[in-house]
Amino acid sequence: MPSLLKQLENLDLPKVEPLALPEAVKLMAGRLGLEVMLTCRDVPEQYEITKDGASSGYVRVRWGGMSVDYPEAGDEELYEGSVDGFGGFTDHEREAKLLLALGLIAARMMRA
């Protein structure tokens, strides 16, 4: 009997490409000195934003909504709004919504 991995390979399932951050998001994060890490690709789509290794923000998308939190102020919620996707961003909105989140987090960091 073939191994489970071999059985899965034989199923010839479609390959899922890793979710890539839009280039504009990478560029803006770099200019702000932030790093954006995808922590969950699927429902919910989640990102952790760090600066110098310390958590500086958190973006979560689920149930057709998006939230942006700032952990340094007791997980202060900076934004809550709707998105087109159900458990994550749609491809056409990911860049704009992540840029919005970066702007909100950077602005909040300046007040601290």
PyRosetta script that sets phi, psi and omega in degrees:
from pyrosetta import init, pose_from_sequence

init()
pose = pose_from_sequence("MPSLLKQLENLDLPKVEPLALPEAVKLMAGRLGLEVMLTCRDVPEQYEITKDGASSGYVRVRWGGMSVDYPEAGDEELYEGSVDGFGGFTDHEREAKLLLALGLIAARMMRA")
pose.set_psi(1, 128.0)
pose.set_omega(1, -179.1)
pose.set_phi(2, -68.4)
pose.set_psi(2, 155.6)
pose.set_omega(2, 179.1)
pose.set_phi(3, -65.8)
pose.set_psi(3, 163.3)
pose.set_omega(3, 179.2)
pose.set_phi(4, -59.7)
pose.set_psi(4, -41.3)
pose.set_omega(4, 178.8)
pose.set_phi(5, -62.2)
pose.set_psi(5, -41.5)
pose.set_omega(5, 179.0)
pose.set_phi(6, -65.3)
pose.set_psi(6, -39.2)
pose.set_omega(6, 178.0)
pose.set_phi(7, -63.0)
pose.set_psi(7, -41.2)
pose.set_omega(7, 178.0)
pose.set_phi(8, -64.4)
pose.set_psi(8, -41.8)
pose.set_omega(8, 177.4)
pose.set_phi(9, -60.9)
pose.set_psi(9, -38.6)
pose.set_omega(9, -178.6)
pose.set_phi(10, -68.9)
pose.set_psi(10, -20.3)
pose.set_omega(10, 179.2)
pose.set_phi(11, -70.6)
pose.set_psi(11, -19.5)
pose.set_omega(11, 179.6)
pose.set_phi(12, 53.7)
pose.set_psi(12, 50.5)
pose.set_omega(12, 178.8)
pose.set_phi(13, -71.3)
pose.set_psi(13, 153.6)
pose.set_omega(13, 178.9)
pose.set_phi(14, -63.9)
pose.set_psi(14, 143.0)
pose.set_omega(14, 179.0)
pose.set_phi(15, -83.2)
pose.set_psi(15, 136.0)
pose.set_omega(15, 179.1)
pose.set_phi(16, -102.3)
pose.set_psi(16, 122.6)
pose.set_omega(16, 178.9)
pose.set_phi(17, -74.6)
pose.set_psi(17, 142.7)
pose.set_omega(17, 176.4)
pose.set_phi(18, -62.7)
pose.set_psi(18, 145.0)
pose.set_omega(18, 178.6)
pose.set_phi(19, -72.4)
pose.set_psi(19, 123.4)
pose.set_omega(19, -178.7)
pose.set_phi(20, -105.3)
pose.set_psi(20, 138.4)
pose.set_omega(20, 174.8)
pose.set_phi(21, -68.5)
pose.set_psi(21, 139.1)
pose.set_omega(21, 175.7)
pose.set_phi(22, -60.8)
pose.set_psi(22, 146.1)
pose.set_omega(22, -177.7)
pose.set_phi(23, -57.9)
pose.set_psi(23, -39.1)
pose.set_omega(23, -179.8)
pose.set_phi(24, -62.6)
pose.set_psi(24, -34.7)
pose.set_omega(24, 178.7)
pose.set_phi(25, -69.1)
pose.set_psi(25, -43.4)
pose.set_omega(25, 177.4)
pose.set_phi(26, -60.7)
pose.set_psi(26, -43.7)
pose.set_omega(26, -179.4)
pose.set_phi(27, -62.7)
pose.set_psi(27, -48.9)
pose.set_omega(27, -179.0)
pose.set_phi(28, -65.1)
pose.set_psi(28, -42.6)
pose.set_omega(28, 178.7)
pose.set_phi(29, -59.4)
pose.set_psi(29, -43.7)
pose.set_omega(29, 178.9)
pose.set_phi(30, -61.8)
pose.set_psi(30, -41.8)
pose.set_omega(30, 179.4)
pose.set_phi(31, -66.5)
pose.set_psi(31, -30.2)
pose.set_omega(31, 178.8)
pose.set_phi(32, -87.5)
pose.set_psi(32, -4.1)
pose.set_omega(32, -178.1)
pose.set_phi(33, 75.2)
pose.set_psi(33, 24.2)
pose.set_omega(33, -178.6)
pose.set_phi(34, -109.3)
pose.set_psi(34, 158.9)
pose.set_omega(34, 174.2)
pose.set_phi(35, -123.4)
pose.set_psi(35, 133.8)
pose.set_omega(35, 179.5)
pose.set_phi(36, -108.6)
pose.set_psi(36, 120.8)
pose.set_omega(36, -179.9)
pose.set_phi(37, -119.9)
pose.set_psi(37, 125.3)
pose.set_omega(37, 174.0)
pose.set_phi(38, -73.4)
pose.set_psi(38, 118.3)
pose.set_omega(38, -179.5)
pose.set_phi(39, -101.2)
pose.set_psi(39, -18.8)
pose.set_omega(39, 175.8)
pose.set_phi(40, -151.6)
pose.set_psi(40, 123.1)
pose.set_omega(40, -177.4)
pose.set_phi(41, -80.7)
pose.set_psi(41, -37.9)
pose.set_omega(41, -174.3)
pose.set_phi(42, -99.8)
pose.set_psi(42, -167.2)
pose.set_omega(42, -173.6)
pose.set_phi(43, -60.1)
pose.set_psi(43, 119.8)
pose.set_omega(43, -10.9)
pose.set_phi(44, -82.9)
pose.set_psi(44, 148.7)
pose.set_omega(44, 173.4)
pose.set_phi(45, -75.0)
pose.set_psi(45, 127.2)
pose.set_omega(45, -173.6)
pose.set_phi(46, -136.8)
pose.set_psi(46, 147.1)
pose.set_omega(46, 177.7)
pose.set_phi(47, -135.0)
pose.set_psi(47, 141.9)
pose.set_omega(47, 170.9)
pose.set_phi(48, -110.2)
pose.set_psi(48, 133.9)
pose.set_omega(48, 179.1)
pose.set_phi(49, -107.6)
pose.set_psi(49, 127.1)
pose.set_omega(49, -179.9)
pose.set_phi(50, -126.1)
pose.set_psi(50, 156.0)
pose.set_omega(50, 172.8)
pose.set_phi(51, -133.6)
pose.set_psi(51, 122.2)
pose.set_omega(51, -177.7)
pose.set_phi(52, 52.3)
pose.set_psi(52, 38.1)
pose.set_omega(52, 176.9)
pose.set_phi(53, 82.9)
pose.set_psi(53, -7.9)
pose.set_omega(53, 179.8)
pose.set_phi(54, -98.2)
pose.set_psi(54, 139.3)
pose.set_omega(54, 179.8)
pose.set_phi(55, -62.7)
pose.set_psi(55, 128.3)
pose.set_omega(55, -178.4)
pose.set_phi(56, -123.1)
pose.set_psi(56, -10.1)
pose.set_omega(56, -179.9)
pose.set_phi(57, -176.9)
pose.set_psi(57, 164.1)
pose.set_omega(57, -176.9)
pose.set_phi(58, -146.9)
pose.set_psi(58, 129.7)
pose.set_omega(58, 179.3)
pose.set_phi(59, -119.2)
pose.set_psi(59, 129.4)
pose.set_omega(59, -180.0)
pose.set_phi(60, -133.1)
pose.set_psi(60, 135.8)
pose.set_omega(60, -179.7)
pose.set_phi(61, -127.0)
pose.set_psi(61, 119.1)
pose.set_omega(61, 175.7)
pose.set_phi(62, -164.0)
pose.set_psi(62, 158.8)
pose.set_omega(62, 179.1)
pose.set_phi(63, 52.9)
pose.set_psi(63, 32.9)
pose.set_omega(63, 177.6)
pose.set_phi(64, 76.8)
pose.set_psi(64, 15.3)
pose.set_omega(64, 180.0)
pose.set_phi(65, -133.6)
pose.set_psi(65, 161.3)
pose.set_omega(65, -179.7)
pose.set_phi(66, -129.7)
pose.set_psi(66, 138.2)
pose.set_omega(66, 173.9)
pose.set_phi(67, -129.5)
pose.set_psi(67, 146.9)
pose.set_omega(67, 176.7)
pose.set_phi(68, -124.6)
pose.set_psi(68, 122.2)
pose.set_omega(68, -178.5)
pose.set_phi(69, -116.8)
pose.set_psi(69, 150.8)
pose.set_omega(69, 178.4)
pose.set_phi(70, -117.3)
pose.set_psi(70, 106.0)
pose.set_omega(70, -171.9)
pose.set_phi(71, -69.5)
pose.set_psi(71, -25.0)
pose.set_omega(71, -176.1)
pose.set_phi(72, -70.0)
pose.set_psi(72, -11.9)
pose.set_omega(72, -178.9)
pose.set_phi(73, -118.8)
pose.set_psi(73, 45.0)
pose.set_omega(73, 179.7)
pose.set_phi(74, 66.8)
pose.set_psi(74, 39.8)
pose.set_omega(74, -178.2)
pose.set_phi(75, 57.9)
pose.set_psi(75, 44.1)
pose.set_omega(75, 177.3)
pose.set_phi(76, -59.5)
pose.set_psi(76, 131.2)
pose.set_omega(76, 178.2)
pose.set_phi(77, -85.3)
pose.set_psi(77, 120.3)
pose.set_omega(77, -178.3)
pose.set_phi(78, -90.1)
pose.set_psi(78, -25.0)
pose.set_omega(78, -175.4)
pose.set_phi(79, -158.9)
pose.set_psi(79, 142.6)
pose.set_omega(79, 169.8)
pose.set_phi(80, -144.3)
pose.set_psi(80, 122.9)
pose.set_omega(80, -177.7)
pose.set_phi(81, -158.6)
pose.set_psi(81, 177.1)
pose.set_omega(81, -176.6)
pose.set_phi(82, -91.4)
pose.set_psi(82, 158.4)
pose.set_omega(82, 174.4)
pose.set_phi(83, -133.8)
pose.set_psi(83, 163.6)
pose.set_omega(83, 179.9)
pose.set_phi(84, -75.4)
pose.set_psi(84, -31.8)
pose.set_omega(84, -179.2)
pose.set_phi(85, -77.9)
pose.set_psi(85, 163.4)
pose.set_omega(85, -179.7)
pose.set_phi(86, -90.9)
pose.set_psi(86, -56.2)
pose.set_omega(86, -178.0)
pose.set_phi(87, -106.7)
pose.set_psi(87, 3.1)
pose.set_omega(87, -179.5)
pose.set_phi(88, -171.5)
pose.set_psi(88, 178.9)
pose.set_omega(88, 177.5)
pose.set_phi(89, -70.6)
pose.set_psi(89, 151.9)
pose.set_omega(89, 166.4)
pose.set_phi(90, -80.4)
pose.set_psi(90, 160.4)
pose.set_omega(90, -177.4)
pose.set_phi(91, -59.5)
pose.set_psi(91, -34.8)
pose.set_omega(91, -176.4)
pose.set_phi(92, -76.9)
pose.set_psi(92, -14.6)
pose.set_omega(92, -177.9)
pose.set_phi(93, -109.8)
pose.set_psi(93, -11.8)
pose.set_omega(93, -174.5)
pose.set_phi(94, -56.0)
pose.set_psi(94, -48.4)
pose.set_omega(94, -176.9)
pose.set_phi(95, -61.3)
pose.set_psi(95, -51.8)
pose.set_omega(95, -176.6)
pose.set_phi(96, -63.1)
pose.set_psi(96, -42.1)
pose.set_omega(96, -177.8)
pose.set_phi(97, -69.9)
pose.set_psi(97, -37.7)
pose.set_omega(97, 177.6)
pose.set_phi(98, -70.4)
pose.set_psi(98, -34.9)
pose.set_omega(98, 175.0)
pose.set_phi(99, -65.1)
pose.set_psi(99, -39.7)
pose.set_omega(99, 174.9)
pose.set_phi(100, -59.1)
pose.set_psi(100, -47.2)
pose.set_omega(100, -179.7)
pose.set_phi(101, -60.3)
pose.set_psi(101, -43.9)
pose.set_omega(101, 179.0)
pose.set_phi(102, -61.8)
pose.set_psi(102, -41.9)
pose.set_omega(102, 178.8)
pose.set_phi(103, -62.6)
pose.set_psi(103, -43.2)
pose.set_omega(103, 179.6)
pose.set_phi(104, -64.5)
pose.set_psi(104, -42.8)
pose.set_omega(104, -179.5)
pose.set_phi(105, -67.0)
pose.set_psi(105, -44.6)
pose.set_omega(105, -179.9)
pose.set_phi(106, -62.8)
pose.set_psi(106, -42.2)
pose.set_omega(106, 178.6)
pose.set_phi(107, -62.8)
pose.set_psi(107, -40.5)
pose.set_omega(107, 179.9)
pose.set_phi(108, -68.2)
pose.set_psi(108, -36.7)
pose.set_omega(108, 179.1)
pose.set_phi(109, -63.6)
pose.set_psi(109, -32.4)
pose.set_omega(109, -179.1)
pose.set_phi(110, -69.9)
pose.set_psi(110, -24.8)
pose.set_omega(110, 178.5)
pose.set_phi(111, -80.6)
pose.set_psi(111, -21.5)
pose.set_omega(111, -175.0)
pose.set_phi(112, -69.1)
pose.dump_pdb("model.pdb")
